Amino acid sequence: MLSLRKLTVTALVLGIAGTLTNVAMAQAAPQSSAAQLKAWDTDHDGTLDLAEAKKAAGAKFDSLDADHDGTLDKKEIAAAVHGTSFSKADADKDGTLDKSEYLALVEARFKAADTDHDGTISDAELSTKAGQALVRLLK
């Protein structure tokens, strides 16, 4: 049989492990699409228009440009753009995306997410697969 001391230590270790797991899960939990939309919706109309998306994307581009050379290489943008998407967005085929190429990709993903073609992205549209592809470029 386990002694009271061993049981107490075991319970303490399991409690700490559970707390750490909960904290890690809370930190890793993605922000809801409604919260993301609200952060980018500068005119507060409840939707995201292309100008708002490009404004958020411009700020994201600047934050990703770690070496401040005005371009993003595959390493700098790996979390947001994968494989063939990078190659397609790299219009001049120089192995990097400049801000205009990045914003062109944002516009393409915006149009793909705008399923009702009204020129805005709603919370429901932002929650779709195409909407989440846009989100990766903005957050």
C-alpha positions as CSV (number, residue, x, y, z in Angstrom):
1,M,0.0,0.0,0.0
2,L,1.1,3.5,-0.7
3,S,1.9,5.7,2.2
4,L,-0.1,8.9,2.8
5,R,3.0,10.9,1.9
6,K,3.3,9.1,-1.5
7,L,-0.4,9.6,-2.2
8,T,-0.1,13.3,-1.3
9,V,2.9,13.7,-3.6
10,T,1.3,11.8,-6.4
11,A,-1.9,13.9,-6.1
12,L,0.2,17.1,-6.1
13,V,2.1,16.0,-9.2
14,L,-1.1,15.0,-11.0
15,G,-2.7,18.3,-10.0
16,I,0.2,20.3,-11.3
17,A,0.3,18.3,-14.5
18,G,-3.4,18.9,-15.1
19,T,-3.1,22.6,-14.4
20,L,-0.2,22.9,-16.9
21,T,-2.1,21.0,-19.5
22,N,-5.1,23.3,-19.1
23,V,-2.9,26.4,-19.3
24,A,-1.2,25.1,-22.4
25,M,-4.6,24.2,-24.0
26,A,-6.0,27.7,-23.2
27,Q,-2.9,29.4,-24.7
28,A,-3.0,27.2,-27.9
29,A,-6.8,27.6,-28.3
30,P,-7.4,29.5,-31.5
31,Q,-9.2,32.8,-31.2
32,S,-12.8,32.5,-32.3
33,S,-13.7,33.8,-35.8
34,A,-16.0,36.4,-34.2
35,A,-13.2,37.8,-32.0
36,Q,-10.8,37.9,-35.0
37,L,-13.4,39.6,-37.1
38,K,-14.0,42.2,-34.4
39,A,-10.3,42.9,-34.2
40,W,-10.0,43.7,-37.9
41,D,-13.5,45.3,-38.4
42,T,-12.3,49.0,-38.2
43,D,-15.7,50.4,-39.3
44,H,-17.5,48.2,-36.8
45,D,-20.2,47.0,-39.3
46,G,-19.8,43.4,-38.2
47,T,-18.1,42.3,-41.4
48,L,-14.6,42.4,-43.0
49,D,-14.2,44.2,-46.3
50,L,-11.2,44.0,-48.6
51,A,-9.6,47.3,-47.4
52,E,-9.8,46.1,-43.7
53,A,-8.3,42.7,-44.7
54,K,-5.5,44.4,-46.6
55,K,-4.8,46.8,-43.7
56,A,-4.5,43.8,-41.3
57,A,-2.4,41.9,-43.8
58,G,-0.1,44.8,-44.2
59,A,0.6,44.9,-40.5
60,K,1.0,41.1,-40.5
61,F,3.5,41.3,-43.4
62,D,5.5,43.9,-41.5
63,S,5.6,41.8,-38.3
64,L,6.7,38.7,-40.3
65,D,9.5,40.5,-42.2
66,A,12.1,39.6,-39.5
67,D,15.1,40.8,-41.5
68,H,13.3,44.0,-42.6
69,D,14.2,43.6,-46.2
70,G,10.7,44.2,-47.6
71,T,10.2,40.6,-48.6
72,L,9.1,37.4,-47.0
73,D,11.0,34.2,-47.7
74,K,9.5,30.7,-47.1
75,K,10.9,30.5,-43.6
76,E,9.4,33.8,-42.6
77,I,5.9,32.9,-43.9
78,A,5.9,29.2,-43.3
79,A,3.0,29.3,-40.8
80,A,0.7,31.2,-43.1
81,V,1.5,30.0,-46.7
82,H,2.5,26.5,-47.6
83,G,4.0,24.9,-50.7
84,T,2.3,25.6,-53.9
85,S,0.5,28.6,-52.5
86,F,3.8,30.3,-52.0
87,S,5.0,29.5,-55.5
88,K,1.7,30.8,-57.0
89,A,1.9,34.0,-55.0
90,D,5.5,34.6,-56.0
91,A,4.7,36.4,-59.3
92,D,8.3,37.4,-60.1
93,K,9.6,33.9,-59.1
94,D,12.4,35.4,-57.0
95,G,11.8,33.0,-54.1
96,T,10.2,35.7,-51.9
97,L,7.0,37.6,-51.5
98,D,7.1,41.3,-51.5
99,K,4.2,43.2,-49.9
100,S,2.3,43.6,-53.2
101,E,2.5,39.9,-53.9
102,Y,1.4,39.2,-50.3
103,L,-1.6,41.5,-50.6
104,A,-2.5,39.9,-54.0
105,L,-2.6,36.6,-52.2
106,V,-4.8,38.2,-49.4
107,E,-7.2,39.5,-52.1
108,A,-7.4,36.0,-53.8
109,R,-8.1,34.4,-50.4
110,F,-10.6,37.1,-49.5
111,K,-12.5,36.5,-52.8
112,A,-12.5,32.7,-52.1
113,A,-13.9,33.3,-48.6
114,D,-16.6,35.7,-49.8
115,T,-19.0,33.0,-50.8
116,D,-22.0,35.2,-51.2
117,H,-20.0,37.7,-53.3
118,D,-21.2,40.8,-51.4
119,G,-17.7,42.2,-51.0
120,T,-17.5,41.5,-47.3
121,I,-16.7,38.5,-45.1
122,S,-19.1,37.6,-42.3
123,D,-18.3,35.6,-39.2
124,A,-19.9,32.6,-40.9
125,E,-17.7,33.0,-44.0
126,L,-14.6,33.5,-41.8
127,S,-15.3,30.2,-40.1
128,T,-15.1,28.3,-43.4
129,K,-12.0,26.5,-44.7
130,A,-11.4,29.4,-47.2
131,G,-12.0,31.9,-44.4
132,Q,-9.5,30.3,-42.2
133,A,-6.9,30.3,-45.0
134,L,-7.5,34.1,-45.1
135,V,-7.2,34.3,-41.3
136,R,-3.7,32.7,-41.5
137,L,-2.6,35.7,-43.6
138,L,-4.0,38.3,-41.2
139,K,-3.2,37.0,-37.7
